[in-house]
Amino acid sequence: MTESLRPLPVPTPETKHFWDGTRAGELRLQQCNDCQHVYFPPRPFCPECSSRNVQVVVASGRATLESYVISHRPHKAFTGPYAIALVALEEGPRMMSNIVGCEQTPEALQLDMPLQVTFEDTGADIHLPLFTPVGASL
């Protein structure tokens, strides 16, 4: 794998479990043991009740497309237009990502369409979670 042209995250102690999970092919979230709230992005306390009694859970990887914008601005990491998406994870949290494995057009990117996580190896020990339509072949 060649080095990624995307700007890449730098894992911190608070996000290490998330990036370790993506490298293992898992989408890891956190859940509060006191109020059961599941959340993203990673942090050491529950954003709902402020408890520090939290655990890491493996998400299903299933999501739906909640919103998106198709960017036509040139970027060295992308060829052609690319979708910047807000996906709603089955477990409740939302996350920003890109949609891959389909045309980057309004006809192909339907709101509420079912998605599945896939991971892109950037070659820099970071695997990025991206989403593809259910049934699409990469």
Secondary structure, 3 states (H helix, E strand, C coil): CCCCCCCCCCCCCCCHHHHHHHHCCCCEEEEECCCCCEECCCCCCCCCCCCCCEEEEECCCEEEEEEEEEECCCECCECCCEEEEEEEECCCCEEEEEECCCCCCCCCCCCCCEEEEEEEECCCCCEEEEEEECCCCC
